[in-house]
């Protein structure tokens, strides 16, 4: 629309907020300069064809991009600080729930907690995640699975699946450890656009937070050390 020549000026509350990043901002300045359109904000009117005005517009965009990066960095630091106290909320696996005080508690539904304990009991007995899966299938036992629909989490009962058993055995929450940041995101270029892809597991030493013994565990005593080994190593 700017390049049509029918736009004489671009008005905005804050000039640098017209673009999401520096590349888009400078592209807008170039288009306004080619079409002879002004850029106007509460501080004044700028003609991108003039060197001084173009320099000032470039500085506004750079400072805005730095401000957004700083706010993002502070937000991530605040999130990790809250997670280190065990107070950052995220989707919990079956057997746990958030209390009114923001603490992780055992699920009051004994049927759910009992089935999770059964998985660990059978793993200690059979020594293999696959054998646990086969035993659950043979016994026709339904397993609790948390389903997410937008911001609503719902507990559903499904037939045992191998990945469900592995998720239980790998999750350090069942060993009484609050863990956050176990999954990473990677950025890939798809059709010339950046796309974030999640689901990449990070090594334990790269987790954002790992605090042991701050939440209730599914077992206690000598067997608890066995379960910690199951969760933090690689069951087969």
C-alpha positions as CSV (number, residue, x, y, z in Angstrom):
1,X,0.0,0.0,0.0
2,X,2.9,2.4,0.7
3,X,4.5,1.6,-2.6
4,X,1.3,2.6,-4.5
5,X,2.2,6.2,-3.9
6,X,-1.2,7.0,-2.5
7,X,0.1,7.1,1.1
8,X,1.6,10.4,2.2
9,X,2.5,9.4,5.8
10,X,2.6,6.5,8.1
11,X,1.2,7.4,11.6
12,X,2.0,5.4,14.7
13,X,2.0,5.8,18.5
14,X,5.7,4.7,18.5
15,X,7.5,4.4,15.2
16,X,9.7,1.4,16.1
17,X,6.6,-0.7,17.1
18,X,5.6,-0.8,13.4
19,X,7.9,-3.8,12.9
20,X,8.6,-7.0,14.8
21,X,12.3,-7.0,14.2
22,X,15.1,-4.8,12.7
23,X,14.9,-6.3,9.3
24,X,11.2,-5.5,8.9
25,X,11.7,-2.0,10.3
26,X,14.5,-1.1,7.9
27,X,12.5,-2.5,5.0
28,X,9.6,-0.2,5.9
29,X,12.0,2.7,6.0
30,X,13.2,1.8,2.5
31,X,9.7,1.6,1.1
32,X,8.7,4.9,2.7
33,X,11.9,6.5,1.2
34,X,11.1,5.1,-2.3
35,X,7.5,6.3,-2.2
36,X,8.2,9.6,-0.5
37,X,6.1,8.8,2.5
38,X,6.8,10.3,5.9
39,X,6.9,8.4,9.2
40,X,5.2,10.2,12.0
41,X,5.1,9.4,15.8
42,X,4.5,11.6,18.9
43,X,8.1,12.8,18.8
44,X,7.9,14.3,15.3
45,X,7.7,13.7,11.6
46,X,10.6,12.0,9.8
47,X,11.4,11.9,6.1
48,X,13.4,8.7,5.3
49,X,14.9,10.4,2.3
50,X,16.9,12.7,4.5
51,X,20.1,11.3,6.0
52,X,19.6,12.7,9.5
53,X,15.9,11.5,9.7
54,X,16.9,8.1,8.3
55,X,19.7,7.8,10.9
56,X,17.3,8.7,13.8
57,X,14.7,6.2,12.5
58,X,17.4,3.5,12.4
59,X,18.4,4.2,16.0
60,X,14.8,4.0,17.1
61,X,14.5,0.6,15.6
62,X,17.8,-0.6,17.1
63,X,16.9,0.6,20.6
64,X,13.4,-1.0,20.3
65,X,14.9,-4.4,19.3
66,X,17.4,-4.2,22.1
67,X,14.6,-3.4,24.6
68,X,12.5,-6.3,23.4
69,X,15.5,-8.7,23.7
70,X,16.2,-7.3,27.2
71,X,12.6,-7.8,28.3
72,X,12.7,-11.4,26.9
73,X,15.9,-12.1,28.8
74,X,14.6,-10.8,32.0
75,X,11.4,-12.8,31.6
76,X,13.3,-16.0,31.1
77,X,15.5,-15.3,34.1
78,X,12.4,-14.6,36.3
79,X,10.8,-17.9,35.1
80,X,14.0,-19.9,35.9
81,X,14.3,-18.2,39.3
82,X,10.7,-19.2,40.1
83,X,11.4,-22.7,38.9
84,X,14.4,-23.0,41.2
85,X,12.0,-22.5,44.1
86,X,9.8,-25.2,42.8
87,X,6.9,-22.7,42.2
88,X,6.8,-22.5,38.4
89,X,3.7,-24.3,37.2
90,X,3.7,-26.6,34.2
91,X,1.7,-29.7,33.2
92,X,2.2,-32.4,35.7
93,X,2.2,-36.1,34.9
94,X,-0.5,-38.5,36.2
95,X,-0.3,-38.9,40.0
96,X,0.5,-35.3,40.8
97,X,-1.5,-32.1,41.0
98,X,-1.0,-28.4,42.0
99,X,-2.3,-27.3,45.4
100,X,-4.0,-24.0,46.2
101,X,-0.7,-22.8,47.7
102,X,1.2,-23.5,44.4
103,X,2.9,-26.7,45.7
104,X,3.1,-30.1,44.0
105,X,1.1,-32.7,45.8
106,X,0.1,-36.3,45.3
107,X,-3.1,-36.8,43.4
108,X,-5.9,-37.4,45.9
109,X,-7.3,-40.0,43.5
110,X,-5.7,-43.2,44.9
111,X,-6.5,-45.1,41.8
112,X,-4.3,-42.9,39.7
113,X,-1.4,-42.9,42.2
114,X,-1.7,-46.6,42.7
115,X,-1.3,-47.4,39.0
116,X,1.8,-45.2,38.8
117,X,3.3,-47.1,41.8
118,X,2.3,-50.3,40.1
119,X,4.5,-49.4,37.1
120,X,7.6,-48.9,39.3
121,X,6.8,-52.1,41.3
122,X,6.6,-54.2,38.2
123,X,9.8,-52.5,36.8
124,X,11.7,-53.5,39.9
125,X,10.2,-57.0,39.6
126,X,10.6,-57.6,35.9
127,X,13.7,-55.3,35.2
128,X,12.5,-54.1,31.8
129,X,10.2,-51.3,30.6
130,X,9.0,-53.5,27.7
131,X,8.2,-56.4,30.1
132,X,6.2,-53.9,32.2
133,X,4.3,-52.8,29.1
134,X,3.6,-56.4,28.0
135,X,2.4,-57.3,31.6
136,X,0.0,-54.3,31.6
137,X,-1.4,-55.2,28.2
138,X,-1.9,-58.8,29.3
139,X,-3.7,-57.7,32.5
140,X,-5.8,-55.3,30.4
141,X,-5.1,-52.4,32.8
142,X,-6.0,-48.9,31.6
143,X,-3.3,-46.2,32.2
144,X,-4.0,-42.6,33.2
145,X,-2.8,-40.1,30.5
146,X,-2.9,-36.3,30.7
147,X,-4.4,-34.7,27.6
148,X,-4.0,-31.0,26.8
149,X,-6.7,-29.0,25.0
150,X,-5.4,-25.4,24.7
151,X,-5.2,-24.4,28.4
152,X,-7.3,-27.2,29.8
153,X,-5.7,-30.4,31.1
154,X,-7.8,-33.5,31.2
155,X,-7.0,-36.9,32.6
156,X,-8.0,-39.8,30.3
157,X,-7.8,-43.5,30.6
158,X,-6.2,-45.4,27.8
159,X,-4.8,-48.8,27.0
160,X,-1.1,-49.2,28.0
161,X,1.4,-47.9,25.4
162,X,5.1,-48.4,25.5
163,X,5.9,-44.7,25.3
164,X,3.5,-44.1,28.3
165,X,5.5,-46.6,30.4
166,X,8.8,-45.0,29.3
167,X,7.5,-41.5,30.1
168,X,6.7,-42.6,33.7
169,X,10.1,-44.3,34.2
170,X,12.0,-41.3,32.8
171,X,10.2,-38.6,34.7
172,X,12.2,-37.4,37.7
173,X,9.1,-36.0,39.3
174,X,8.2,-39.5,40.4
175,X,11.6,-39.7,42.2
176,X,10.8,-36.6,44.2
177,X,12.8,-34.2,42.0
178,X,11.4,-31.0,40.6
179,X,12.8,-30.8,37.0
180,X,12.2,-28.0,34.5
181,X,13.6,-27.4,31.0
182,X,14.2,-31.0,30.0
183,X,12.9,-30.3,26.5
184,X,14.5,-27.9,24.1
185,X,13.3,-26.0,21.0
186,X,15.2,-25.7,17.8
187,X,14.7,-23.2,15.0
188,X,14.5,-24.4,11.4
189,X,14.1,-22.6,8.1
190,X,11.0,-24.0,6.3
191,X,10.0,-22.3,3.0
192,X,12.2,-19.3,3.8
193,X,10.6,-18.8,7.2
194,X,11.8,-19.6,10.7
195,X,9.8,-22.4,12.4
196,X,10.3,-23.4,16.0
197,X,10.2,-27.2,16.6
198,X,10.0,-28.6,20.1
199,X,10.4,-32.0,21.6
200,X,14.2,-32.3,21.6
201,X,15.4,-33.9,24.9
202,X,18.4,-32.2,26.5
203,X,21.1,-34.0,28.5
204,X,20.5,-33.9,32.3
205,X,23.4,-31.5,32.9
206,X,21.7,-29.0,30.5
207,X,18.3,-29.0,32.3
208,X,17.3,-25.5,33.5
209,X,16.4,-26.7,37.0
210,X,16.8,-29.9,38.9
211,X,15.9,-29.8,42.6
212,X,15.8,-33.1,44.5
213,X,13.6,-34.1,47.4
214,X,11.3,-31.0,47.3
215,X,8.2,-32.8,46.2
216,X,6.5,-36.0,47.4
217,X,7.9,-39.2,45.7
218,X,5.9,-42.2,44.6
219,X,8.0,-44.4,47.0
220,X,10.4,-44.1,49.8
221,X,13.4,-45.7,51.5
222,X,15.7,-48.1,49.8
223,X,13.5,-48.6,46.8
224,X,13.5,-44.9,46.2
225,X,17.1,-45.0,45.2
226,X,16.3,-47.6,42.6
227,X,13.5,-45.4,41.2
228,X,15.9,-42.4,41.0
229,X,18.2,-44.6,38.9
230,X,15.3,-45.6,36.7
231,X,14.2,-42.0,36.1
232,X,17.6,-40.5,35.5
233,X,19.1,-43.2,33.4
234,X,17.7,-45.1,30.4
235,X,15.3,-48.0,31.2
236,X,14.9,-50.6,28.4
